[in-house]
Amino acid sequence: MKKDDLAEFQEDLQIFLIELDEILADTERNLVDLERSPDAALVQEVFRAMHTVKGGAATLGLDDAVEVTHTMESIMERVRSGEQELTSEMVDALFHVLDWLKMWKVSLEEHMDSPPAEDLIKEMQRFVLEPHTESAKVKTRPADGKHTLGEELNQKLDEYLSQNMPVYEVVVKFRPDADLLSVRCFQVFTLVSEAVDVIFSEPSVDEMESDDVGDVLTMYISCEDGGEMARQIAGSVGDVIEVSVTPYKPTNAPEAGRESPDATVKTSSLGRTVRVDVELLDFLMNMIGELVIDRTRLTQLASRLLVDKDTAVIGNELAALASHLQRTSQELQEGIMKARLLPLKNIFSKFPRMIRDLANRCGKQIDLEIRGENTELDRTVLEVIDDPLIHILRNAVDHGIETPEERRHMGKPERGKVILSAWHEENQVVIEITDDGAGMDPEALKRSAVNKGLVSVEEAGRLSEKEALELIFMPGFSTAKVATQVSGRGVGMDVVRTNLERINGHVEVRSRLGVGTTFTLKLPLTLAIMRALLVECSGCIYAIPTSSVEEAITVSKDGIQTIKGKPTLLVRGRIFPFVSLEGVLNDDPWAHQHGLQYAVLTRSNGEALALGVDDLIGEEEIVLKDMGKMLARLKGIAGATILPDGDPALILDVNRLL
């Protein structure tokens, strides 16, 4: 089938492509695990995955993908049967198949030509040591296609007849010399089962996973059209030479020994899926119904206000209605937020393959352990953290984990380990990336920063170990002398911090020389709704996300001191540079400080900061609104919101204020 002919199958194609993403991600991870530790169950999983993709592609007539996946399926069949051992070279080739499928998927979505597959198929075929002979490939059945049924199946078919549900035997014969008989068999079964009720098939769906399926497919179906639709569907599939449909007749004396363990109703493996839980959709619909009822009540009360003089009664009803609206909107908000959540597995799943490939290129042995991959996060946040996680993991492989020789010399296991963990903590998600590599030397970091002119010798000398580690987040910082293909010179941690802080996230680093390094990312659950501290400055209201606020305090004259000519606020022995919000917004942070009564203690770019304001309004839950491209360029502004009284307010990004 040509891509132009797929228009009538768009819905099926979209479902197939969604499932393909999940299958490829799981298969990549399974192959990484298989290479490290052979496991029969994982071999079966990879085999089934390729069989599923091949069957789906065959159903849609996408023959190029059928050929490619068939080569991988053939190799996995040999591994599964014990005829062939899975080697690293073979795993590389299998990964090439997955890469081709990713490119092929993009070509389908973008209506482009499929990537060439000839060289890939040749590469895969060289691993097939002993191709099946034709005699082994084809398993014949009686020429008349008739089967003696087991007693259990007879009873099942008789139950259909007892309920006045007609049953028919459909026998499909294929060309004995046809290629990919298992695919054709599965294709017929899938198409027919989507149109009618397939009670039983021989071979069964499980048996169709093998190339050894024979040239006859027998199905028992229940339908109202005499089996005509099943006949037409089966006859339209390539390599089918005959389709016969006959009414099923009960047999009172079934032949012994022919009972099939698969005498159950079979369905297509390419079933439809709902990406948002149906119960959640029902809940949201119920909440919408509640809002409609409240809207109607509000309209009625507004009409009564025009004619009814008893405003006290109406006021009480309005208060009750407002309370109900608040509860309903809160539940609706929580439901919609749940619908936006996705498990971190969506991005974590590609990292085992990435680590494996990078480690091979660096001549290292590294295991990646993933914990908490089912932790959920807003899909917008997921998109933002993908690149920072890739960057940190690449640096761990290239600059963190030592070579096997170095690790052996240090008394460490030759295989290094990277642990990627995630969990919920209050109203945020924490992600940690830990490696057991060389760690970072604070003194080396200081020397590098001095050599690059990022800090002076005096400033470097005053830095604590923790502050020295923070140097890696400075723009242009690097300790790598030679650029590598994996992670360049290690440049880019400043971009990692900047990207995270733009979504009100934060990154911290801990490291011990010779022991390893840990990066901790703290992320908001969602970007759409957040809690914020409302403050007033020069008659305007601003919102500061509470994730950026340590506390808000009253400013006393005795609390402010001047250090090196700059105002500083002392709070319980801690030193905070003191700036006014008005001055910051006017590019003069040290101005407009007279008369300020309050300070918001926060952190800007990892450093403590006291932000002076005129008044504290209080905490509110706010909704982030799109400001457009022009307003989005304003320094220190993360977005806008609408206050309860209808007035707009700007949301501050304290990390970009200075």
Beta strands, then each sheet from edge to edge (+ up, - down):
strand 1: 167-174
strand 2: 197-202
strand 3: 216-222
strand 4: 240-247
strand 5: 341-343
strand 6: 366-371
strand 7: 376-378
strand 8: 416-425
strand 9: 428-435
strand 10: 506-512
strand 11: 516-524
strand 12: 529-537
strand 13: 540-545
strand 14: 549-554
strand 15: 560-563
strand 16: 566-571
strand 17: 574-580
strand 18: 598-604
strand 19: 607-613
strand 20: 615-623
strand 21: 637-642
strand 22: 648-652
sheet 1: 2+ 3- 1+ 4-
sheet 2: 5+ 7-
sheet 3: 6+ 8+ 9- 11+ 10-
sheet 4: 20+ 12- 13+ 22+ 21-
sheet 5: 14+ 18- 19+ 17+ 16- 15+
end
